Amino acid sequence: MNKKILMSIMAIGLVAMLAGTGLYAVFTSTDTSGPHTFTAGTLIITAGGATWKAGINSQNLKPGDTLTLEIPVTNGGTLPLDYTITWVIGGALSTGSTPCVVSQIRVDGVVTASDSLGVGGSDNVQIDITMPSGAGNAYQGLSGTITVTFNAEQQ
């Protein structure tokens, strides 16, 4: 008999619980934010307007001379960047036993071949090209070229 009473109480409790949920009300609200636009940044390094620094005539190089090429570099993108400088010397003055060499690279006066630029920032890069003092007569009247590459990565 105790079992019947216990089952009856449980059944009454279950019915009361189910009936109570029908009487319970809740306010709700939903809102959406968006769409919101996002855009990838740009990475644009520009090297332009290279000039030979005054001093030694780039058309009249002799053994032991050093020419300085000045290149302004700017960050025209929307992201700060790190860059490295690489170069290739070509032409007849890049061959033989005593070719012309890049003897030094400076960025804003500091000896380095890399730097960082903030958005809108600029650097003055100077590249020294030296004809070794041991360059012989075989180099007379020859020409060389230099191609400078600025390799940039976002920070």
C-alpha positions, 0 to 999 in steps of 0.5 A: 500500500505504501507503494501505491501512495508513493506512486500517486504522490509522484503522479500528482507532482508530475501533473502539477509540474506540467501544469505549472509550465503552461502558466509561466511566461518569459519575455524575450528579445533578439537583435543582430549587429552587422554586417560589419566590413573588414578589409585586408591591409596593403603592403606597398614599398616604393623605391624611386628617384635614384641619383648618384651622390655628388662627388665622383663622376659615375661616367669616369670611374677609376681604380680605388673610387667609390660611387654612392647611389642614393635611393629614397624608399617609402611605405605607401601601404596601410601596414608597417613593414620590414624590408631587406635590400639585395642587389646584383651588379652586372655588366662588364665591370662585374666580371674578371679578377677585380670586379666592382663590388658593393662596399657598404649599404647605409639606411639613414646613415646607419650601416645595414641592409635592412630596416622597418618603415611605419605607414607613410614612413620613408628612408634614404638608402645609400649604396657604395659601389667600389672599383678595387684599387687593383683593377687593371687596364682591362677595365678601362672604358667598361660599364657596369649596372646595379639592380637593387631590390627591396623585399618587404614583409608586413610586421 
